[in-house]
Amino acid sequence: MAVDASLLQQAAQTIRAGSKSFATAARLFDESTRQSAVLLYAWCRHCDDLVDGQQLGHGQQQGDRSDGLARLAALERATRLACAGEPADGPVFAGLAEVVRRHAIPDRYLLEHLAGFRMDVEARHYARLDDTLAYCWRVAGVVGVMMAMVMGNRNPATLDRACDLGMAFQLTNIARDVVEDAAIGRIYLPATWLADEGILTREDVLDPVHRAALSRVAARLVDAADPYYRSAVAGIGELPLRSAWSIATARGVYRDIGRKVKAHGAHAWDTRISTTRMDKLWFLARGAAVAVAAHGITPQPRAAQLWKRPV
């Protein structure tokens, strides 16, 4: 079934505005995979924006987050309808319905993603790394699983590696955005790690006096992401070559962001860390090499200490 051109155009605009890094990588997909990827991304972006009262990931601090539970309930209803082939809430859910139809995405994965937003709405406390990882699974690991299905792979072992990459991306995002998140009352860094550095309150996280200490906690989180980035390579080798190139490119871009957070130390939050156009071109070239190499290796068993996806 052909997808409405205006629907695809809107979804493509959403990804360009919401994530330049992923937009770059998505250009490498074949046409059918790219369509599904951007439609799935548009749904994820819409849910995030609605819960946080923001626009395409921007304006979070000024966003209206009242009635979060009611907003979530509306998203859950619309998502269930889309999964049943009955989209009723506009183009985002029409696009989601098409992705679900094409790739038989189980609704439990979509609802699990929404459960991650519920953790935000309920102001969940993250005492230990395992608590942070549970959040990462819902907001990113499960998206990795769905993206692997969009790329035509349902092998459980490959889905595990796709989850690993999503987890790594989110751990990197948390390290990069810790001050921005704390400004709206969200702290995803493990509280025990923060306490080790004498950071006990949200005000401490925001206080520039604690930047050096905060940078050490963020560096620990970047280091925690590294085994997930390494594990993900085995899954890349199980994807079609163009999809493998795209995902390897995204992996390189996000991993570099984490390394920059570490390198900037106490100054990591002076400005938002990102990658330049030249950086992205380099990672496009390197991603091709990683994709080809991944297809030629026998994957090692997945490390036992990594987060095990629950569904």
C-alpha positions in Angstrom: 0.0 0.0 0.0 1.4 3.4 -1.0 1.8 6.0 1.8 0.2 9.4 1.3 2.9 11.8 0.1 1.8 14.6 2.5 2.1 12.2 5.4 5.6 11.3 4.5 6.6 14.9 3.9 5.4 15.9 7.3 7.2 13.0 9.0 10.4 13.9 7.1 10.2 17.5 8.3 9.7 16.2 11.8 12.9 14.2 11.8 14.9 17.0 10.2 13.8 19.4 12.9 13.8 16.9 15.8 17.1 15.0 15.2 19.6 16.1 12.6 21.8 13.2 13.6 19.2 10.6 12.9 18.0 12.4 9.8 21.5 12.1 8.3 21.6 8.4 9.0 18.0 7.8 7.8 19.0 9.0 4.3 21.0 5.8 3.8 18.0 3.5 4.1 16.3 2.1 1.0 13.1 4.0 0.2 10.6 1.6 1.9 12.7 1.3 5.1 13.2 5.1 5.2 9.4 5.7 5.0 8.7 3.4 7.9 11.6 4.7 9.9 10.5 8.4 9.6 6.9 7.5 10.3 7.8 5.6 13.5 10.1 8.5 14.5 7.3 11.0 13.9 5.1 9.0 16.4 7.9 8.9 19.0 8.5 12.6 18.6 4.8 13.5 18.8 4.4 11.5 22.0 7.5 13.2 23.6 6.3 16.6 22.5 2.8 16.2 23.8 3.8 14.9 27.2 6.4 17.7 27.6 4.5 20.5 26.0 7.3 21.2 23.6 7.7 21.6 19.8 9.9 19.0 18.0 12.0 18.6 21.0 12.5 22.3 21.6 11.1 24.6 24.3 11.1 22.0 27.0 11.8 24.4 29.8 8.8 26.6 28.9 6.6 23.7 28.1 3.2 23.1 29.8 3.4 19.7 31.5 0.1 19.9 33.3 -2.4 17.0 33.0 0.4 14.7 32.0 -1.5 11.5 33.0 -4.5 12.6 30.9 -2.2 13.3 27.9 -0.7 9.8 28.3 -4.1 8.2 28.5 -5.1 10.0 25.2 -1.8 8.8 23.6 -2.5 5.2 24.7 -6.0 5.3 23.3 -4.9 6.6 20.0 -1.9 4.2 19.8 -4.2 1.2 20.5 -6.5 2.3 17.8 -3.7 2.7 15.3 -2.4 -0.8 16.2 -5.9 -2.1 15.5 -5.8 -0.3 12.1 -8.2 2.4 13.2 -6.2 5.6 13.4 -8.4 8.4 14.6 -6.1 11.2 15.7 -4.5 12.7 12.7 -1.5 12.0 10.4 0.9 10.9 13.1 -1.3 7.9 14.0 -2.2 7.2 10.4 1.6 6.9 9.8 1.9 4.6 12.9 -0.9 2.4 11.7 0.9 1.9 8.4 4.2 1.0 10.1 2.4 -1.5 12.3 0.6 -3.0 9.3 3.8 -3.3 7.2 6.0 -4.8 9.9 3.6 -6.4 12.4 5.0 -4.4 15.3 3.5 -5.8 18.5 1.5 -3.2 20.4 3.2 -4.1 23.6 6.4 -2.4 22.3 4.6 0.8 21.5 2.8 0.8 24.9 6.2 0.1 26.6 7.6 3.2 25.0 4.7 5.2 26.4 5.4 3.7 29.8 8.7 5.5 29.6 6.9 8.8 29.4 4.8 7.8 32.4 8.0 7.5 34.4 8.7 11.2 33.6 5.1 12.2 34.4 5.3 10.4 37.7 8.7 12.0 38.5 10.3 8.6 39.0 13.4 8.5 41.2 16.6 6.8 39.9 18.5 5.5 42.8 20.8 3.0 41.1 22.1 2.4 37.6 19.6 -0.4 37.1 16.8 2.2 37.7 18.3 4.4 35.0 18.6 1.4 32.6 15.0 0.5 33.1 14.1 4.0 31.9 16.5 3.8 29.0 14.9 0.5 27.9 11.5 2.1 27.7 12.4 5.4 26.0 15.1 4.1 23.7 15.9 0.4 23.9 12.4 -0.6 22.8 12.6 1.9 19.9 15.8 0.1 18.8 13.9 -3.2 18.8 11.1 -1.7 16.7 13.6 -0.2 14.3 15.2 -3.6 13.8 11.8 -5.0 12.9 11.3 -2.1 10.4 14.6 -3.2 8.8 13.3 -6.7 8.4 15.0 -8.5 11.3 13.0 -10.3 14.0 15.8 -12.6 15.3 15.7 -12.3 19.1 19.5 -12.1 19.3 19.5 -9.3 16.8 16.7 -7.5 18.7 18.8 -7.8 21.8 21.7 -5.9 20.1 19.3 -3.3 18.7 18.1 -2.8 22.2 21.7 -2.4 23.3 22.2 0.4 20.8 19.1 2.2 21.9 20.2 2.0 25.5 23.6 3.4 24.6 22.0 6.3 22.8 19.9 7.2 25.8 22.7 6.9 28.3 24.6 9.3 26.0 21.7 11.7 25.9 21.3 11.7 29.7 25.0 12.6 30.1 24.8 15.4 27.6 21.5 16.8 28.8 21.8 16.4 32.6 21.7 20.1 33.4 18.9 20.8 30.9 16.9 18.0 32.3 17.5 19.0 35.9 16.1 22.5 35.1 12.7 20.9 34.6 13.0 18.7 37.7 14.3 15.5 36.0 17.4 13.7 37.1 18.2 10.4 35.5 21.8 10.0 36.8 21.9 7.4 39.6 21.4 9.2 42.9 24.0 6.9 44.6 26.6 8.1 42.0 25.7 11.7 42.6 25.9 11.2 46.3 29.4 9.8 45.9 30.4 13.2 44.6 28.5 15.2 47.2 25.6 16.1 44.9 22.5 15.6 46.9 19.8 17.8 45.5 18.5 19.1 42.2 19.9 22.5 43.2 23.3 20.9 43.5 23.0 19.5 40.0 22.2 23.0 38.7 24.9 24.8 40.8 28.0 25.6 38.7 30.1 25.0 41.8 29.5 21.3 41.3 30.3 21.1 37.6 33.6 19.2 38.1 31.9 16.7 40.3 29.0 16.4 38.0 31.3 15.8 35.1 32.8 12.8 36.9 29.3 11.3 37.3 28.5 12.0 33.6 31.8 10.4 32.6 30.8 7.2 34.5 27.6 7.1 32.6 29.4 7.5 29.3 31.7 4.7 30.3 28.6 2.6 31.2 27.3 3.2 27.6 30.4 1.8 26.0 29.7 -2.0 26.4 26.3 -1.4 24.8 27.9 0.4 21.8 30.3 -2.5 21.5 27.6 -5.1 21.8 25.5 -3.4 19.1 28.0 -4.1 16.3 27.0 -7.7 16.2 23.4 -6.7 15.4 24.6 -4.3 12.7 26.1 -7.2 10.9 22.7 -8.9 10.8 21.0 -6.0 8.9 20.7 -5.4 5.2 23.8 -3.5 4.1 22.2 -0.1 3.6 20.4 -0.3 6.9 23.7 -1.5 8.5 25.4 1.6 7.1 22.7 3.9 8.4 22.8 2.4 11.9 26.6 2.3 12.0 26.6 6.0 11.1 24.2 6.9 13.9 26.2 4.8 16.3 29.4 6.7 15.5 27.7 10.1 15.8 26.2 9.4 19.2 29.3 7.7 20.6 31.3 10.7 19.6 28.9 13.0 21.6 29.5 10.9 24.7 33.3 11.2 24.2 32.9 14.9 23.8 31.0 15.1 27.1 33.9 13.4 28.8 36.5 15.5 27.1 34.8 18.8 28.0 34.7 17.9 31.7 33.2 20.7 33.8 32.5 22.7 30.6 30.4 20.0 29.0 27.2 22.0 29.6 28.4 25.5 28.7 26.9 24.9 25.3 24.9 21.9 23.9 27.4 19.3 22.6 26.7 18.2 19.0 28.5 17.1 15.9 29.4 19.3 13.0 28.6 18.8 9.4 32.2 17.6 8.8 31.9 15.2 11.7 28.8 13.7 10.2 30.5 13.3 6.8 33.3 11.5 8.6 30.9 9.2 10.4 29.1 8.5 7.1 32.3 7.2 5.6 33.4 5.4 8.8 29.9 3.9 9.1 30.2 2.3 5.7 33.5 0.6 6.8 31.9 -0.5 10.1 28.9 -2.0 8.3 31.0 -4.0 5.8 33.3 -5.2 8.6 30.3 -6.2 10.8 29.0 -8.4 8.0 32.3 -10.3 7.9 32.7 -11.2 11.6 31.3 -14.0 13.7 29.5 -12.2 16.6 30.7 -13.0 20.1 28.1 -14.0 22.7 26.3 -11.0 24.2 27.9 -10.0 27.5 25.9 -11.4 30.4 26.1 -8.2 32.6 24.2 -6.1 30.0 20.6 -5.1 30.6 18.2 -7.9 29.5 15.1 -6.6 27.8 12.0 -7.8 29.5 9.8 -8.4 26.5 
